[in-house]
Amino acid sequence: MRPYLLCMEISNRQKIKKIDMQRIRKYLNQIFSYLMMEEKKASFVFCDNQFIAELNYNYFRKNTATDVISFSLADDMEPNYLGEVVISVEEAVLTAKGLKLNWQKELLLYAIHGILHLIGFKDKTSKQRKEMEQKQQEIFSKFKKIKL
């Protein structure tokens, strides 16, 4: 399978859990290959709740941590650059613990959610949320046997 992600920057700005960056890159590339018909670029930041809460406040005026924030940055100057996905590892760990799930799979679910936002999916209305959740589950089911 030819990867459709030419350049993917990944930054780890957290110390909550150790992340195998080579593996996460591999799975993110596979997700992009599954979704894309052409080559695209994106960046990913793995962070803690403090970092994502600051972004959430600065950009959306919400004074709380969240699981994932996507910044669509595609423009005429960089048409192949989709944007940046910021994912809270801390939130993934907390949510997974509460639901008795694997935190790495929760992290992957957040990544899928963020990528879907970058390619145009929205979740503002209940209809949009339903469509996005269906696509998210479709993709997640293809990659659920991962080991990060």
C-alpha positions as CSV (number, residue, x, y, z in Angstrom):
1,M,0.0,0.0,0.0
2,R,1.5,3.3,-1.1
3,P,1.4,6.0,1.7
4,Y,-0.5,9.1,0.7
5,L,1.1,11.3,3.4
6,L,4.2,12.9,2.0
7,C,5.4,14.7,5.1
8,M,4.1,14.2,8.6
9,E,5.6,16.1,11.5
10,I,4.9,14.6,14.9
11,S,5.7,16.3,18.1
12,N,5.5,14.8,21.6
13,R,4.9,17.6,24.2
14,Q,3.9,15.4,27.1
15,K,5.4,13.0,29.6
16,I,2.2,11.2,30.7
17,K,2.9,8.1,28.6
18,K,5.7,6.8,26.4
19,I,4.6,6.8,22.7
20,D,6.4,4.9,20.0
21,M,6.6,7.6,17.4
22,Q,7.6,5.2,14.6
23,R,4.6,3.1,15.2
24,I,2.2,6.0,15.5
25,R,3.6,7.4,12.2
26,K,3.0,4.1,10.6
27,Y,-0.6,3.9,11.7
28,L,-1.3,7.5,10.8
29,N,0.1,6.9,7.3
30,Q,-2.1,3.9,6.9
31,I,-5.2,5.9,8.0
32,F,-4.3,8.6,5.5
33,S,-3.8,5.9,2.8
34,Y,-7.2,4.5,3.5
35,L,-8.9,8.0,3.3
36,M,-7.0,9.9,0.6
37,M,-7.0,9.8,-3.1
38,E,-4.0,12.1,-3.4
39,E,-1.0,13.0,-1.4
40,K,-1.5,15.3,1.6
41,K,0.6,16.6,4.5
42,A,-0.4,17.1,8.1
43,S,1.2,17.6,11.5
44,F,0.4,16.0,14.8
45,V,1.1,17.2,18.4
46,F,0.7,14.9,21.4
47,C,0.3,16.9,24.5
48,D,-1.0,17.0,28.1
49,N,-4.3,18.6,29.3
50,Q,-2.6,21.8,30.3
51,F,-1.3,22.4,26.8
52,I,-4.6,21.5,25.0
53,A,-6.6,23.6,27.5
54,E,-4.5,26.6,26.7
55,L,-5.2,26.1,23.0
56,N,-8.9,25.5,23.6
57,Y,-9.1,28.8,25.6
58,N,-6.9,30.9,23.2
59,Y,-8.8,29.7,20.0
60,F,-12.3,28.8,21.2
61,R,-12.6,30.6,24.5
62,K,-13.4,27.3,26.3
63,N,-11.7,27.1,29.6
64,T,-11.3,23.4,29.7
65,A,-9.1,20.5,28.4
66,T,-10.5,18.5,25.5
67,D,-9.4,15.3,23.7
68,V,-8.5,16.7,20.3
69,I,-8.3,19.9,18.4
70,S,-7.8,20.2,14.6
71,F,-6.6,23.3,12.8
72,S,-7.4,23.2,9.1
73,L,-4.6,25.1,7.5
74,A,-5.0,24.3,3.8
75,D,-4.7,27.4,1.6
76,D,-3.6,28.4,-1.9
77,M,0.0,28.6,-0.8
78,E,0.1,25.1,0.6
79,P,-2.9,23.2,-1.0
80,N,-1.5,19.8,0.0
81,Y,-1.1,20.7,3.7
82,L,-4.3,19.8,5.6
83,G,-3.3,21.2,8.9
84,E,-2.5,20.2,12.5
85,V,-4.1,17.8,14.9
86,V,-3.4,18.3,18.6
87,I,-4.2,15.3,20.8
88,S,-4.2,15.1,24.6
89,V,-2.6,11.9,25.7
90,E,-3.6,12.7,29.3
91,E,-7.3,12.9,28.2
92,A,-7.0,9.6,26.3
93,V,-5.5,7.9,29.4
94,L,-8.2,9.4,31.7
95,T,-11.1,8.5,29.4
96,A,-9.8,5.0,28.7
97,K,-9.4,4.3,32.4
98,G,-12.9,5.5,33.1
99,L,-14.3,3.3,30.3
100,K,-11.9,0.4,31.1
101,L,-10.4,0.6,27.6
102,N,-6.9,0.6,26.2
103,W,-5.5,4.2,26.2
104,Q,-3.6,3.6,22.9
105,K,-6.8,2.8,21.1
106,E,-8.4,5.8,22.6
107,L,-5.5,7.9,21.3
108,L,-5.9,6.4,17.8
109,L,-9.6,7.2,17.9
110,Y,-8.7,10.8,18.7
111,A,-6.3,10.9,15.8
112,I,-9.0,9.5,13.4
113,H,-11.4,12.2,14.7
114,G,-8.9,14.9,14.1
115,I,-8.0,13.7,10.6
116,L,-11.7,13.6,9.7
117,H,-12.0,17.2,10.8
118,L,-9.1,18.1,8.5
119,I,-10.7,16.5,5.5
120,G,-14.0,18.3,6.1
121,F,-16.1,16.3,8.5
122,K,-18.0,18.4,11.1
123,D,-19.7,17.5,14.4
124,K,-21.7,20.6,15.2
125,T,-25.2,19.1,14.5
126,S,-26.5,15.7,15.5
127,K,-26.7,14.7,11.9
128,Q,-23.0,15.7,11.4
129,R,-22.0,13.9,14.6
130,K,-23.7,10.7,13.5
131,E,-22.0,10.8,10.1
132,M,-18.7,11.5,11.6
133,E,-19.1,8.8,14.3
134,Q,-20.0,6.3,11.6
135,K,-16.9,7.1,9.5
136,Q,-14.8,7.1,12.6
137,Q,-16.0,3.6,13.6
138,E,-15.5,2.4,10.0
139,I,-11.8,3.5,10.1
140,F,-11.2,2.4,13.6
141,S,-12.5,-1.1,12.9
142,K,-9.8,-1.4,10.2
143,F,-7.0,-0.5,12.6
144,K,-8.3,-1.7,16.0
145,K,-5.7,-4.4,16.3
146,I,-2.9,-1.9,16.5
147,K,-0.2,-2.0,19.2
148,L,1.2,1.5,19.8
